[in-house]
Amino acid sequence: MVRALYPGSFDPVTNGHLDIMERASVLFNEVLVSVLRNVSKNCTFSVEERIDMIKASTGHLKNLKIVESKGLVADFAREQEAPVIIRGLRAVSDFDVELKMALMNRHLNNDLETVFLMTRAKYLYLNSSLIREIASFNGNVSDFVPPNVVERLQKKYNE
Ligand code: ADP
């Protein structure tokens, strides 16, 4: 039985994230998506909103759970008895950041393995901040995020 942790900001969740969640749920017995209450990043959506948006799009993945996490990912993985962290990789620029993070997480928790899943070509340039920017100018993001996220973005930027 292997439980894997997929940590991220998911501000908001995109089809790129959802693709990684679907693929991870096939590879591992249980996938715990941990939504980071990140103090260093100023998120647009609250943790509760980010969790709701993921839940609304992942009901079909029976071995997936969505939780909030604070503090270090390495500590949270230990607490949750998850020996694997999943991360998605897009461009080479992700590699640089992710390598540092994987090595540091291994230093902090020697039992932890980081597993990288390559993005699909169609999601290569997809990230949450680009989606927020387009949505804030009333642009159409429906090819990149699920319908419930389109609605939430429209509400958020029309407030
Ligand atoms: P970011 O790291 O871009 O601020 P998140 O923290 O929400 O965004 O990302 C969580 C994880 O999902 C990271 O490992 C990130 O590389 C991965 N990810 C984000 N967007 C995509 C995508 N389009 N395809 C594959 N992986 C992605």
Boltz pocket constraint, residues with backbone or C-beta under 6 A from the ligand:
constraints:
  - pocket:
      binder: B
      contacts: [[A, 7], [A, 8], [A, 9], [A, 10], [A, 11], [A, 12], [A, 14], [A, 15], [A, 16], [A, 17], [A, 20], [A, 86], [A, 87], [A, 88], [A, 89], [A, 90], [A, 94], [A, 117], [A, 118], [A, 119], [A, 120], [A, 123], [A, 124], [A, 125], [A, 126], [A, 127], [A, 128]]
      max_distance: 6.0
